[in-house]
Amino acid sequence: MSSCSEAGEGHDALDNAVLIVSEPGDSFADALAGPISAAGRTPVRLDAAAAARRFSVMVRDGDATVVPRVPMVIRAPRLSATQSADARFLQGEALAALWAIGALSTAPVLGRPGPMGFGGGCSLSASVNELRGGLPTDRMEIFLQGATWPRRDTGWYFKSPDSLEPLGHDQHAAYPGPQRGRYVRPGEQYEVVLVLGRDAWCRSGQQVAGHDLAADSVTLADRLGLDMALIIWALSEDLRDPYLARITPWPHREDIDFAWDAFAAAAVAHLAR
């Protein structure tokens, strides 16, 4: 028998609880606590290190067991770059334990990690997401280091490697580090789809010839190993030819206001299974 985290610490405190693993100030976690309480469960907020200490992972005869069996919501865990090397090592160990706990637990988990880690197979590279999601990959994605092309705003958008947010033209010109970019079609429009399991909610409900973007989004999330995702599709000006613009497994509360009530009810039902 082996243990991957501190056995027994705080098990009793998790009775009737839904554990929300998040950093302070996470608007999604803040908002979801209310519906969980209204459903008669106790939301318990912990960071990744504290959450990992509440569980034990035991292996007997090749079978893993996670105790206690507690439903969880796992938000984006991150290593801090400002800590000492020793502190980062200990935090990394805690994240590894949380990865095992979230993946192996038989309790419901929203944001369950998969074989590729937290966030399933989702990548910051749009081309990688297309490849893993079975989408066409014929659009160019460029990677730059210290380059200034294009010298003006010509319809390309750029991002730093560790961000989902595009860099503005002035930011792009001043940013010295590596960047990746893709071209934005003139008149491009966007549809935002929120996915939870087999359910999906579209922000605008625009009809796209030959596509059901809700169903396409559920399929894409499933292929990427995501139980929850916010997917943004880029549409041509005539509302045809959708392609993947952006995907995140950890949407902020304000990003999903268009479907929050229905989503929160479905999320609480998922965690109560």
C-alpha positions as CSV (number, residue, x, y, z in Angstrom):
1,M,0.0,0.0,0.0
2,S,1.3,3.5,-0.8
3,S,0.0,7.0,-0.1
4,C,0.4,9.9,-2.4
5,S,-0.7,12.6,0.0
6,E,-1.0,13.0,3.8
7,A,-3.4,10.4,4.9
8,G,-6.4,11.2,7.0
9,E,-5.9,15.0,7.4
10,G,-9.3,16.7,7.5
11,H,-11.4,13.8,6.2
12,D,-14.2,14.4,8.6
13,A,-14.4,18.0,7.7
14,L,-15.4,17.1,4.1
15,D,-18.7,15.3,5.0
16,N,-21.5,16.6,2.9
17,A,-19.0,19.0,1.2
18,V,-18.2,19.9,-2.4
19,L,-14.5,20.8,-2.6
20,I,-13.7,23.7,-4.8
21,V,-10.0,23.8,-5.6
22,S,-9.1,27.3,-6.8
23,E,-7.0,30.4,-6.2
24,P,-8.5,33.3,-4.3
25,G,-10.5,35.7,-6.4
26,D,-11.6,33.1,-8.9
27,S,-15.0,34.5,-10.1
28,F,-16.3,31.2,-11.3
29,A,-15.5,29.5,-7.9
30,D,-17.0,32.4,-6.0
31,A,-20.3,32.2,-8.0
32,L,-20.7,28.4,-8.0
33,A,-20.5,28.3,-4.2
34,G,-24.0,29.8,-3.9
35,P,-25.8,27.2,-6.0
36,I,-23.9,24.4,-4.2
37,S,-25.1,25.8,-0.8
38,A,-28.7,26.2,-2.1
39,A,-28.6,22.5,-3.0
40,G,-27.9,21.6,0.6
41,R,-24.2,20.9,0.2
42,T,-21.3,22.7,1.9
43,P,-18.8,24.4,-0.5
44,V,-15.2,24.2,0.8
45,R,-12.7,26.4,-0.9
46,L,-9.0,25.3,-0.8
47,D,-5.9,25.9,-2.9
48,A,-4.3,23.0,-4.6
49,A,-1.7,22.3,-1.9
50,A,-4.3,22.3,0.9
51,A,-6.7,20.2,-1.1
52,A,-4.1,17.5,-1.8
53,R,-3.4,17.1,1.9
54,R,-7.1,16.2,2.5
55,F,-6.9,13.0,0.5
56,S,-5.1,9.6,0.5
57,V,-4.4,7.6,-2.6
58,M,-3.9,3.9,-1.8
59,V,-2.9,1.2,-4.3
60,R,-3.7,-2.4,-3.6
61,D,-3.1,-5.2,-6.2
62,G,-2.9,-2.6,-9.0
63,D,-6.2,-0.9,-8.1
64,A,-6.1,2.7,-6.8
65,T,-8.6,4.1,-4.2
66,V,-9.0,7.7,-3.3
67,V,-10.4,8.6,0.1
68,P,-12.5,10.3,1.1
69,R,-14.9,10.2,-1.8
70,V,-15.8,13.9,-2.2
71,P,-17.1,15.7,-5.3
72,M,-14.7,18.3,-6.5
73,V,-14.5,21.3,-8.8
74,I,-10.9,21.8,-9.9
75,R,-9.9,25.1,-11.4
76,A,-6.6,26.1,-13.2
77,P,-3.7,25.2,-10.9
78,R,-0.5,27.1,-11.4
79,L,3.1,27.0,-10.2
80,S,4.3,30.3,-8.8
81,A,7.3,31.8,-10.4
82,T,8.0,34.1,-7.5
83,Q,8.6,31.3,-4.9
84,S,11.9,29.8,-4.0
85,A,13.1,26.6,-5.7
86,D,12.2,24.5,-2.7
87,A,8.7,26.1,-2.4
88,R,8.1,25.4,-6.2
89,F,9.2,21.8,-5.7
90,L,6.8,21.3,-2.9
91,Q,4.0,23.0,-4.8
92,G,4.8,20.7,-7.8
93,E,4.5,17.7,-5.6
94,A,1.1,18.9,-4.3
95,L,-0.1,19.4,-7.9
96,A,1.0,15.9,-8.9
97,A,-0.9,14.5,-5.9
98,L,-4.0,16.6,-6.9
99,W,-3.7,15.3,-10.5
100,A,-3.8,11.7,-9.3
101,I,-6.6,12.5,-6.8
102,G,-8.8,14.2,-9.4
103,A,-8.1,11.6,-12.1
104,L,-8.6,8.5,-9.9
105,S,-11.5,9.6,-7.6
106,T,-14.8,7.8,-8.1
107,A,-16.6,10.9,-6.9
108,P,-17.9,13.4,-9.5
109,V,-15.3,15.9,-10.6
110,L,-15.8,19.0,-12.6
111,G,-12.6,19.8,-14.3
112,R,-11.3,16.3,-14.0
113,P,-7.6,16.0,-15.1
114,G,-6.7,13.4,-17.8
115,P,-3.6,11.6,-19.0
116,M,-2.2,14.9,-20.3
117,G,-2.7,16.7,-17.1
118,F,-5.0,19.5,-16.0
119,G,-7.1,20.9,-18.8
120,G,-7.2,17.6,-20.7
121,G,-5.7,17.7,-24.2
122,C,-6.3,21.4,-24.5
123,S,-3.3,23.4,-25.7
124,L,-2.5,27.1,-26.0
125,S,-1.8,26.4,-29.7
126,A,-4.8,26.6,-31.9
127,S,-3.2,24.2,-34.4
128,V,-2.6,21.6,-31.7
129,N,-6.2,21.8,-30.5
130,E,-7.4,21.4,-34.1
131,L,-5.2,18.3,-34.6
132,R,-6.2,16.7,-31.3
133,G,-9.9,17.6,-31.9
134,G,-10.1,16.1,-35.4
135,L,-10.6,19.5,-37.0
136,P,-9.1,20.8,-40.3
137,T,-5.5,22.0,-39.7
138,D,-4.9,23.9,-43.0
139,R,-4.7,27.4,-41.4
140,M,-1.3,28.8,-40.8
141,E,-0.1,29.5,-37.3
142,I,3.2,31.4,-37.0
143,F,5.7,31.6,-34.2
144,L,7.9,34.6,-33.7
145,Q,10.8,35.4,-31.4
146,G,11.9,39.1,-31.4
147,A,10.5,39.7,-34.8
148,T,8.6,42.8,-35.9
149,W,6.6,41.4,-38.9
150,P,4.0,42.5,-39.6
151,R,4.9,46.1,-38.8
152,R,1.3,47.3,-38.6
153,D,-2.1,45.9,-37.8
154,T,-2.8,43.9,-40.9
155,G,-5.4,41.5,-39.6
156,W,-3.1,39.2,-37.8
157,Y,-3.5,38.6,-34.1
158,F,-0.8,37.6,-31.7
159,K,-0.5,36.0,-28.3
160,S,2.3,35.3,-25.9
161,P,3.0,31.6,-25.3
162,D,1.4,31.5,-21.9
163,S,-1.8,33.5,-22.5
164,L,-5.1,33.0,-24.2
165,E,-5.6,36.8,-24.6
166,P,-4.5,38.4,-27.9
167,L,-1.8,41.1,-27.8
168,G,-3.0,44.5,-29.1
169,H,-1.0,46.0,-31.9
170,D,1.0,48.3,-29.5
171,Q,1.6,45.4,-27.1
172,H,2.7,43.1,-30.0
173,A,5.2,45.8,-31.2
174,A,6.6,46.2,-27.7
175,Y,6.6,42.6,-26.5
176,P,10.1,41.1,-26.9
177,G,9.4,37.5,-26.1
178,P,8.1,34.6,-28.3
179,Q,4.7,35.1,-29.9
180,R,2.3,33.0,-32.0
181,G,-0.2,34.4,-34.4
182,R,-3.0,33.7,-36.9
183,Y,-4.8,35.7,-39.5
184,V,-8.3,37.1,-38.8
185,R,-10.6,37.1,-41.8
186,P,-12.2,40.5,-42.7
187,G,-15.7,40.8,-41.2
188,E,-15.2,37.7,-39.0
189,Q,-17.9,37.0,-36.5
190,Y,-17.8,34.8,-33.4
191,E,-20.1,32.2,-31.7
192,V,-19.4,31.3,-28.1
193,V,-20.5,27.8,-26.8
194,L,-20.4,26.6,-23.3
195,V,-20.1,22.9,-22.8
196,L,-20.8,20.7,-19.8
197,G,-20.7,17.0,-20.5
198,R,-23.3,16.4,-23.2
199,D,-25.0,19.8,-22.7
200,A,-24.1,22.9,-24.6
201,W,-25.3,26.5,-24.6
202,C,-24.7,28.9,-27.5
203,R,-24.5,32.6,-26.8
204,S,-26.1,33.9,-29.9
205,G,-27.6,30.8,-31.5
206,Q,-26.5,31.9,-35.0
207,Q,-27.3,29.3,-37.7
208,V,-24.3,28.2,-39.6
209,A,-24.8,26.4,-42.9
210,G,-23.9,22.7,-42.6
211,H,-22.9,22.9,-38.9
212,D,-24.5,22.4,-35.5
213,L,-22.0,24.3,-33.4
214,A,-23.5,23.1,-30.1
215,A,-23.0,19.4,-31.2
216,D,-19.7,20.2,-32.7
217,S,-18.5,21.8,-29.4
218,V,-19.6,18.7,-27.4
219,T,-17.7,16.5,-29.8
220,L,-14.6,18.7,-29.7
221,A,-14.6,18.9,-25.8
222,D,-15.0,15.1,-25.6
223,R,-12.1,14.5,-28.0
224,L,-9.9,16.8,-25.9
225,G,-10.9,15.0,-22.7
226,L,-12.7,18.1,-21.3
227,D,-15.9,17.7,-19.2
228,M,-16.3,21.5,-19.3
229,A,-15.1,24.1,-21.8
230,L,-15.8,27.5,-23.3
231,I,-15.3,27.3,-27.1
232,I,-15.2,30.3,-29.4
233,W,-15.8,29.6,-33.1
234,A,-14.8,32.1,-35.7
235,L,-17.3,32.5,-38.6
236,S,-16.9,34.1,-42.0
237,E,-18.8,37.3,-42.6
238,D,-21.6,35.3,-44.3
239,L,-21.9,33.0,-41.2
240,R,-20.2,30.0,-42.9
241,D,-17.0,28.1,-42.7
242,P,-16.5,28.0,-38.9
243,Y,-13.1,27.4,-37.4
244,L,-11.8,27.1,-33.9
245,A,-10.7,30.5,-32.5
246,R,-10.2,29.7,-28.8
247,I,-10.9,27.1,-26.2
248,T,-10.5,27.2,-22.4
249,P,-11.4,24.6,-19.8
250,W,-11.5,27.3,-17.1
251,P,-13.9,30.0,-18.1
252,H,-14.4,33.0,-15.8
253,R,-17.9,33.7,-14.4
254,E,-18.3,36.8,-16.5
255,D,-17.5,34.9,-19.7
256,I,-20.5,32.6,-19.3
257,D,-23.2,35.0,-18.1
258,F,-25.3,34.2,-21.1
259,A,-25.9,30.6,-19.8
260,W,-25.0,30.9,-16.1
261,D,-28.3,29.8,-14.5
262,A,-28.8,26.7,-16.7
263,F,-25.1,25.9,-16.4
264,A,-25.0,26.2,-12.6
265,A,-28.0,24.0,-12.2
266,A,-26.5,21.3,-14.5
267,A,-23.1,21.6,-12.7
268,V,-24.7,21.1,-9.2
269,A,-26.6,18.1,-10.6
270,H,-23.4,16.7,-12.0
271,L,-21.6,17.1,-8.6
272,A,-24.5,15.5,-6.8
273,R,-24.5,12.2,-8.8
